[in-house]
Amino acid sequence: MDTTAAADATNTTTATVQTCDQKSSDELLRKFAELGEDETAAEAKMRKEARLGIRNIQHHTWRKTLEGASKVFLEKHYNRHRRLISEVV
C-alpha cells in the first residue's frame, strides 16, 4: 500500500478553474472562433489551389491527347483519299 500511496502522490496534478463574467466569456469564444475561421480559410485556399493545379494538368494532358488523336485521324484520312485517288487514276 505504501507504494501505491507514493505513486498517487507523485502523479497528482492540480487543476484550477477560473471564472469570468459572460461578456469576457463571449469575447474569448469569438476570438477562438475567428482563429478557427482563419485556419479554415487558409485550408480552403490551399485545397482550391490544389484543385486548380490538378485541373490544369488534366487540361494539358487532354489537349495533348486530342492533338495527337487529331493528327493521327488527319493522316489516316489523307492516306485513304490519296489511295482512292491513285486507284481511280
N, CA, C and O atoms as a GROMACS GRO file, in nm:
protein
  356
    1MET      N    1   0.080  -0.120   0.000
    1MET     CA    2   0.000   0.000   0.000
    1MET      C    3   0.084   0.126   0.000
    1MET      O    4   0.044   0.228  -0.055
    2ASP      N    5   0.198   0.119   0.060
    2ASP     CA    6   0.283   0.236   0.066
    2ASP      C    7   0.328   0.280  -0.074
    2ASP      O    8   0.339   0.400  -0.101
    3THR      N    9   0.354   0.182  -0.163
    3THR     CA   10   0.399   0.217  -0.298
    3THR      C   11   0.287   0.282  -0.376
    3THR      O   12   0.313   0.373  -0.456
    4THR      N   13   0.164   0.239  -0.357
    4THR     CA   14   0.051   0.299  -0.427
    4THR      C   15   0.029   0.441  -0.380
    4THR      O   16   0.004   0.530  -0.462
    5ALA      N   17   0.038   0.463  -0.253
    5ALA     CA   18   0.020   0.597  -0.198
    5ALA      C   19   0.130   0.690  -0.248
    5ALA      O   20   0.104   0.807  -0.276
    6ALA      N   21   0.252   0.640  -0.258
    6ALA     CA   22   0.363   0.721  -0.306
    6ALA      C   23   0.344   0.753  -0.454
    6ALA      O   24   0.372   0.865  -0.498
    7ALA      N   25   0.297   0.656  -0.532
    7ALA     CA   26   0.274   0.677  -0.675
    7ALA      C   27   0.163   0.779  -0.696
    7ALA      O   28   0.174   0.866  -0.782
    8ASP      N   29   0.057   0.770  -0.618
    8ASP     CA   30  -0.053   0.866  -0.629
    8ASP      C   31  -0.006   1.006  -0.594
    8ASP      O   32  -0.048   1.103  -0.657
    9ALA      N   33   0.079   1.018  -0.497
    9ALA     CA   34   0.126   1.149  -0.453
    9ALA      C   35   0.214   1.214  -0.560
    9ALA      O   36   0.212   1.336  -0.575
   10THR      N   37   0.291   1.134  -0.635
   10THR     CA   38   0.378   1.193  -0.737
   10THR      C   39   0.303   1.223  -0.866
   10THR      O   40   0.345   1.311  -0.940
   11ASN      N   41   0.195   1.153  -0.895
   11ASN     CA   42   0.120   1.170  -1.019
   11ASN      C   43   0.004   1.269  -1.006
   11ASN      O   44  -0.068   1.290  -1.103
   12THR      N   45  -0.015   1.328  -0.891
   12THR     CA   46  -0.127   1.420  -0.873
   12THR      C   47  -0.097   1.554  -0.940
   12THR      O   48   0.012   1.612  -0.925
   13THR      N   49  -0.194   1.600  -1.010
   13THR     CA   50  -0.183   1.733  -1.070
   13THR      C   51  -0.301   1.814  -1.021
   13THR      O   52  -0.410   1.761  -0.998
   14THR      N   53  -0.278   1.938  -1.007
   14THR     CA   54  -0.387   2.024  -0.960
   14THR      C   55  -0.440   2.104  -1.078
   14THR      O   56  -0.364   2.161  -1.156
   15ALA      N   57  -0.568   2.108  -1.088
   15ALA     CA   58  -0.634   2.185  -1.193
   15ALA      C   59  -0.714   2.296  -1.128
   15ALA      O   60  -0.785   2.274  -1.029
   16THR      N   61  -0.702   2.414  -1.182
   16THR     CA   62  -0.779   2.525  -1.126
   16THR      C   63  -0.877   2.573  -1.232
   16THR      O   64  -0.847   2.573  -1.351
   17VAL      N   65  -0.990   2.613  -1.188
   17VAL     CA   66  -1.094   2.665  -1.274
   17VAL      C   67  -1.103   2.814  -1.250
   17VAL      O   68  -1.117   2.859  -1.136
   18GLN      N   69  -1.096   2.889  -1.358
   18GLN     CA   70  -1.102   3.034  -1.344
   18GLN      C   71  -1.240   3.078  -1.391
   18GLN      O   72  -1.285   3.038  -1.499
   19THR      N   73  -1.305   3.156  -1.314
   19THR     CA   74  -1.438   3.203  -1.351
   19THR      C   75  -1.428   3.344  -1.408
   19THR      O   76  -1.342   3.423  -1.371
   20CYS      N   77  -1.519   3.372  -1.502
   20CYS     CA   78  -1.523   3.507  -1.561
   20CYS      C   79  -1.669   3.540  -1.593
   20CYS      O   80  -1.754   3.452  -1.597
   21ASP      N   81  -1.695   3.666  -1.617
   21ASP     CA   82  -1.832   3.707  -1.644
   21ASP      C   83  -1.870   3.670  -1.790
   21ASP      O   84  -1.784   3.630  -1.868
   22GLN      N   85  -1.994   3.685  -1.823
   22GLN     CA   86  -2.048   3.645  -1.953
   22GLN      C   87  -1.984   3.721  -2.068
   22GLN      O   88  -1.955   3.663  -2.173
   23LYS      N   89  -1.961   3.850  -2.050
   23LYS     CA   90  -1.902   3.933  -2.155
   23LYS      C   91  -1.762   3.884  -2.191
   23LYS      O   92  -1.729   3.870  -2.309
   24SER      N   93  -1.679   3.859  -2.091
   24SER     CA   94  -1.543   3.809  -2.115
   24SER      C   95  -1.546   3.673  -2.182
   24SER      O   96  -1.467   3.644  -2.272
   25SER      N   97  -1.639   3.590  -2.137
   25SER     CA   98  -1.653   3.457  -2.196
   25SER      C   99  -1.690   3.466  -2.344
   25SER      O  100  -1.634   3.394  -2.427
   26ASP      N  101  -1.782   3.554  -2.377
   26ASP     CA  102  -1.822   3.573  -2.517
   26ASP      C  103  -1.707   3.624  -2.602
   26ASP      O  104  -1.689   3.581  -2.716
   27GLU      N  105  -1.628   3.716  -2.547
   27GLU     CA  106  -1.513   3.769  -2.620
   27GLU      C  107  -1.411   3.659  -2.650
   27GLU      O  108  -1.358   3.649  -2.760
   28LEU      N  109  -1.384   3.577  -2.549
   28LEU     CA  110  -1.289   3.467  -2.569
   28LEU      C  111  -1.340   3.368  -2.674
   28LEU      O  112  -1.265   3.324  -2.761
   29LEU      N  113  -1.468   3.335  -2.666
   29LEU     CA  114  -1.524   3.243  -2.764
   29LEU      C  115  -1.516   3.301  -2.905
   29LEU      O  116  -1.486   3.229  -3.000
   30ARG      N  117  -1.543   3.431  -2.919
   30ARG     CA  118  -1.536   3.495  -3.051
   30ARG      C  119  -1.393   3.492  -3.105
   30ARG      O  120  -1.371   3.468  -3.223
   31LYS      N  121  -1.294   3.517  -3.017
   31LYS     CA  122  -1.154   3.514  -3.060
   31LYS      C  123  -1.115   3.375  -3.109
   31LYS      O  124  -1.050   3.361  -3.212
   32PHE      N  125  -1.154   3.272  -3.035
   32PHE     CA  126  -1.122   3.136  -3.077
   32PHE      C  127  -1.193   3.100  -3.206
   32PHE      O  128  -1.136   3.031  -3.291
   33ALA      N  129  -1.316   3.147  -3.223
   33ALA     CA  130  -1.389   3.121  -3.347
   33ALA      C  131  -1.321   3.188  -3.464
   33ALA      O  132  -1.313   3.129  -3.572
   34GLU      N  133  -1.271   3.310  -3.447
   34GLU     CA  134  -1.201   3.380  -3.554
   34GLU      C  135  -1.073   3.308  -3.592
   34GLU      O  136  -1.039   3.298  -3.710
   35LEU      N  137  -1.001   3.256  -3.492
   35LEU     CA  138  -0.880   3.180  -3.522
   35LEU      C  139  -0.913   3.056  -3.602
   35LEU      O  140  -0.841   3.022  -3.697
   36GLY      N  141  -1.020   2.988  -3.566
   36GLY     CA  142  -1.062   2.869  -3.639
   36GLY      C  143  -1.103   2.901  -3.782
   36GLY      O  144  -1.076   2.823  -3.873
   37GLU      N  145  -1.169   3.016  -3.801
   37GLU     CA  146  -1.210   3.056  -3.936
   37GLU      C  147  -1.089   3.086  -4.022
   37GLU      O  148  -1.088   3.051  -4.140
   38ASP      N  149  -0.988   3.152  -3.967
   38ASP     CA  150  -0.867   3.183  -4.044
   38ASP      C  151  -0.798   3.056  -4.091
   38ASP      O  152  -0.756   3.047  -4.206
   39GLU      N  153  -0.787   2.959  -4.003
   39GLU     CA  154  -0.725   2.832  -4.042
   39GLU      C  155  -0.808   2.764  -4.149
   39GLU      O  156  -0.753   2.708  -4.244
   40THR      N  157  -0.938   2.768  -4.135
   40THR     CA  158  -1.026   2.704  -4.232
   40THR      C  159  -1.015   2.774  -4.367
   40THR      O  160  -1.014   2.708  -4.471
   41ALA      N  161  -1.008   2.905  -4.367
   41ALA     CA  162  -0.996   2.979  -4.492
   41ALA      C  163  -0.863   2.946  -4.560
   41ALA      O  164  -0.858   2.931  -4.683
   42ALA      N  165  -0.757   2.935  -4.483
   42ALA     CA  166  -0.627   2.902  -4.540
   42ALA      C  167  -0.629   2.761  -4.599
   42ALA      O  168  -0.576   2.736  -4.707
   43GLU      N  169  -0.691   2.668  -4.526
   43GLU     CA  170  -0.701   2.532  -4.576
   43GLU      C  171  -0.785   2.526  -4.703
   43GLU      O  172  -0.752   2.454  -4.796
   44ALA      N  173  -0.894   2.603  -4.706
   44ALA     CA  174  -0.980   2.605  -4.824
   44ALA      C  175  -0.904   2.663  -4.943
   44ALA      O  176  -0.919   2.615  -5.055
   45LYS      N  177  -0.825   2.766  -4.919
   45LYS     CA  178  -0.746   2.826  -5.027
   45LYS      C  179  -0.645   2.726  -5.081
   45LYS      O  180  -0.625   2.716  -5.202
   46MET      N  181  -0.581   2.651  -4.992
   46MET     CA  182  -0.484   2.551  -5.036
   46MET      C  183  -0.552   2.442  -5.118
   46MET      O  184  -0.499   2.398  -5.220
   47ARG      N  185  -0.669   2.398  -5.073
   47ARG     CA  186  -0.743   2.296  -5.147
   47ARG      C  187  -0.783   2.347  -5.285
   47ARG      O  188  -0.774   2.274  -5.384
   48LYS      N  189  -0.827   2.473  -5.291
   48LYS     CA  190  -0.868   2.532  -5.418
   48LYS      C  191  -0.749   2.539  -5.514
   48LYS      O  192  -0.762   2.506  -5.632
   49GLU      N  193  -0.633   2.581  -5.463
   49GLU     CA  194  -0.513   2.588  -5.547
   49GLU      C  195  -0.473   2.449  -5.595
   49GLU      O  196  -0.429   2.433  -5.709
   50ALA      N  197  -0.486   2.349  -5.509
   50ALA     CA  198  -0.452   2.212  -5.549
   50ALA      C  199  -0.547   2.164  -5.659
   50ALA      O  200  -0.503   2.099  -5.754
   51ARG      N  201  -0.676   2.195  -5.644
   51ARG     CA  202  -0.772   2.155  -5.748
   51ARG      C  203  -0.741   2.223  -5.880
   51ARG      O  204  -0.747   2.160  -5.986
   52LEU      N  205  -0.706   2.352  -5.875
   52LEU     CA  206  -0.672   2.424  -5.998
   52LEU      C  207  -0.548   2.365  -6.062
   52LEU      O  208  -0.540   2.354  -6.185
   53GLY      N  209  -0.451   2.328  -5.980
   53GLY     CA  210  -0.330   2.266  -6.034
   53GLY      C  211  -0.360   2.135  -6.103
   53GLY      O  212  -0.309   2.108  -6.211
   54ILE      N  213  -0.443   2.054  -6.040
   54ILE     CA  214  -0.481   1.926  -6.099
   54ILE      C  215  -0.561   1.949  -6.226
   54ILE      O  216  -0.543   1.878  -6.325
   55ARG      N  217  -0.650   2.047  -6.223
   55ARG     CA  218  -0.732   2.077  -6.341
   55ARG      C  219  -0.645   2.122  -6.457
   55ARG      O  220  -0.668   2.084  -6.572
   56ASN      N  221  -0.544   2.205  -6.428
   56ASN     CA  222  -0.452   2.249  -6.534
   56ASN      C  223  -0.375   2.132  -6.593
   56ASN      O  224  -0.355   2.126  -6.714
   57ILE      N  225  -0.331   2.041  -6.509
   57ILE     CA  226  -0.259   1.923  -6.557
   57ILE      C  227  -0.352   1.838  -6.643
   57ILE      O  228  -0.312   1.790  -6.749
   58GLN      N  229  -0.475   1.817  -6.597
   58GLN     CA  230  -0.570   1.738  -6.674
   58GLN      C  231  -0.599   1.805  -6.808
   58GLN      O  232  -0.607   1.738  -6.911
   59HIS      N  233  -0.616   1.936  -6.807
   59HIS     CA  234  -0.644   2.009  -6.931
   59HIS      C  235  -0.527   1.995  -7.028
   59HIS      O  236  -0.547   1.971  -7.147
   60HIS      N  237  -0.405   2.010  -6.977
   60HIS     CA  238  -0.286   1.999  -7.061
   60HIS      C  239  -0.276   1.858  -7.120
   60HIS      O  240  -0.248   1.842  -7.239
   61THR      N  241  -0.299   1.756  -7.037
   61THR     CA  242  -0.292   1.618  -7.084
   61THR      C  243  -0.401   1.592  -7.187
   61THR      O  244  -0.375   1.530  -7.290
   62TRP      N  245  -0.521   1.640  -7.162
   62TRP     CA  246  -0.632   1.619  -7.253
   62TRP      C  247  -0.607   1.689  -7.386
   62TRP      O  248  -0.636   1.634  -7.492
   63ARG      N  249  -0.552   1.810  -7.380
   63ARG     CA  250  -0.524   1.885  -7.502
   63ARG      C  251  -0.419   1.812  -7.586
   63ARG      O  252  -0.434   1.802  -7.707
   64LYS      N  253  -0.313   1.762  -7.521
   64LYS     CA  254  -0.210   1.690  -7.594
   64LYS      C  255  -0.266   1.561  -7.654
   64LYS      O  256  -0.229   1.522  -7.765
   65THR      N  257  -0.354   1.494  -7.581
   65THR     CA  258  -0.416   1.372  -7.632
   65THR      C  259  -0.501   1.402  -7.754
   65THR      O  260  -0.494   1.330  -7.854
   66LEU      N  261  -0.580   1.507  -7.746
   66LEU     CA  262  -0.664   1.544  -7.861
   66LEU      C  263  -0.580   1.586  -7.981
   66LEU      O  264  -0.613   1.552  -8.094
   67GLU      N  265  -0.472   1.659  -7.957
   67GLU     CA  266  -0.385   1.699  -8.066
   67GLU      C  267  -0.326   1.577  -8.135
   67GLU      O  268  -0.322   1.570  -8.257
   68GLY      N  269  -0.281   1.480  -8.056
   68GLY     CA  270  -0.226   1.357  -8.113
   68GLY      C  271  -0.330   1.279  -8.189
   68GLY      O  272  -0.303   1.229  -8.299
   69ALA      N  273  -0.450   1.267  -8.132
   69ALA     CA  274  -0.557   1.193  -8.198
   69ALA      C  275  -0.599   1.262  -8.327
   69ALA      O  276  -0.626   1.196  -8.427
   70SER      N  277  -0.604   1.394  -8.326
   70SER     CA  278  -0.641   1.468  -8.446
   70SER      C  279  -0.537   1.448  -8.555
   70SER      O  280  -0.570   1.431  -8.672
   71LYS      N  281  -0.412   1.450  -8.516
   71LYS     CA  282  -0.303   1.431  -8.612
   71LYS      C  283  -0.313   1.293  -8.676
   71LYS      O  284  -0.300   1.280  -8.798
   72VAL      N  285  -0.336   1.189  -8.596
   72VAL     CA  286  -0.350   1.053  -8.647
   72VAL      C  287  -0.471   1.043  -8.740
   72VAL      O  288  -0.462   0.983  -8.846
   73PHE      N  289  -0.583   1.102  -8.700
   73PHE     CA  290  -0.703   1.099  -8.782
   73PHE      C  291  -0.679   1.165  -8.917
   73PHE      O  292  -0.717   1.111  -9.021
   74LEU      N  293  -0.616   1.282  -8.917
   74LEU     CA  294  -0.590   1.354  -9.042
   74LEU      C  295  -0.495   1.274  -9.132
   74LEU      O  296  -0.515   1.270  -9.253
   75GLU      N  297  -0.393   1.212  -9.075
   75GLU     CA  298  -0.301   1.131  -9.155
   75GLU      C  299  -0.373   1.013  -9.219
   75GLU      O  300  -0.353   0.985  -9.337
   76LYS      N  301  -0.457   0.944  -9.142
   76LYS     CA  302  -0.533   0.831  -9.197
   76LYS      C  303  -0.628   0.879  -9.306
   76LYS      O  304  -0.639   0.816  -9.411
   77HIS      N  305  -0.696   0.988  -9.280
   77HIS     CA  306  -0.791   1.043  -9.376
   77HIS      C  307  -0.718   1.082  -9.505
   77HIS      O  308  -0.765   1.051  -9.615
   78TYR      N  309  -0.605   1.149  -9.491
   78TYR     CA  310  -0.527   1.192  -9.608
   78TYR      C  311  -0.480   1.069  -9.687
   78TYR      O  312  -0.492   1.067  -9.809
   79ASN      N  313  -0.426   0.970  -9.619
   79ASN     CA  314  -0.376   0.849  -9.688
   79ASN      C  315  -0.489   0.774  -9.757
   79ASN      O  316  -0.469   0.721  -9.866
   80ARG      N  317  -0.606   0.768  -9.696
   80ARG     CA  318  -0.719   0.699  -9.757
   80ARG      C  319  -0.760   0.769  -9.886
   80ARG      O  320  -0.783   0.704  -9.988
   81HIS      N  321  -0.768   0.902  -9.883
   81HIS     CA  322  -0.805   0.976 -10.003
   81HIS      C  323  -0.696   0.965 -10.110
   81HIS      O  324  -0.726   0.953 -10.229
   82ARG      N  325  -0.572   0.969 -10.067
   82ARG     CA  326  -0.464   0.957 -10.164
   82ARG      C  327  -0.468   0.820 -10.232
   82ARG      O  328  -0.445   0.810 -10.352
   83ARG      N  329  -0.496   0.716 -10.156
   83ARG     CA  330  -0.508   0.581 -10.212
   83ARG      C  331  -0.626   0.573 -10.308
   83ARG      O  332  -0.615   0.515 -10.416
   84LEU      N  333  -0.739   0.630 -10.268
   84LEU     CA  334  -0.857   0.628 -10.356
   84LEU      C  335  -0.830   0.703 -10.486
   84LEU      O  336  -0.869   0.657 -10.593
   85ILE      N  337  -0.764   0.817 -10.477
   85ILE     CA  338  -0.734   0.896 -10.596
   85ILE      C  339  -0.637   0.820 -10.686
   85ILE      O  340  -0.653   0.820 -10.808
   86SER      N  341  -0.539   0.755 -10.629
   86SER     CA  342  -0.442   0.681 -10.710
   86SER      C  343  -0.506   0.558 -10.773
   86SER      O  344  -0.464   0.516 -10.881
   87GLU      N  345  -0.608   0.497 -10.708
   87GLU     CA  346  -0.678   0.381 -10.768
   87GLU      C  347  -0.764   0.426 -10.884
   87GLU      O  348  -0.782   0.350 -10.980
   88VAL      N  349  -0.818   0.546 -10.879
   88VAL     CA  350  -0.904   0.597 -10.985
   88VAL      C  351  -0.819   0.628 -11.108
   88VAL      O  352  -0.861   0.603 -11.221
   89VAL      N  353  -0.702   0.681 -11.088
   89VAL     CA  354  -0.616   0.722 -11.200
   89VAL      C  355  -0.550   0.603 -11.258
   89VAL      O  356  -0.474   0.616 -11.353
   0.00000   0.00000   0.00000
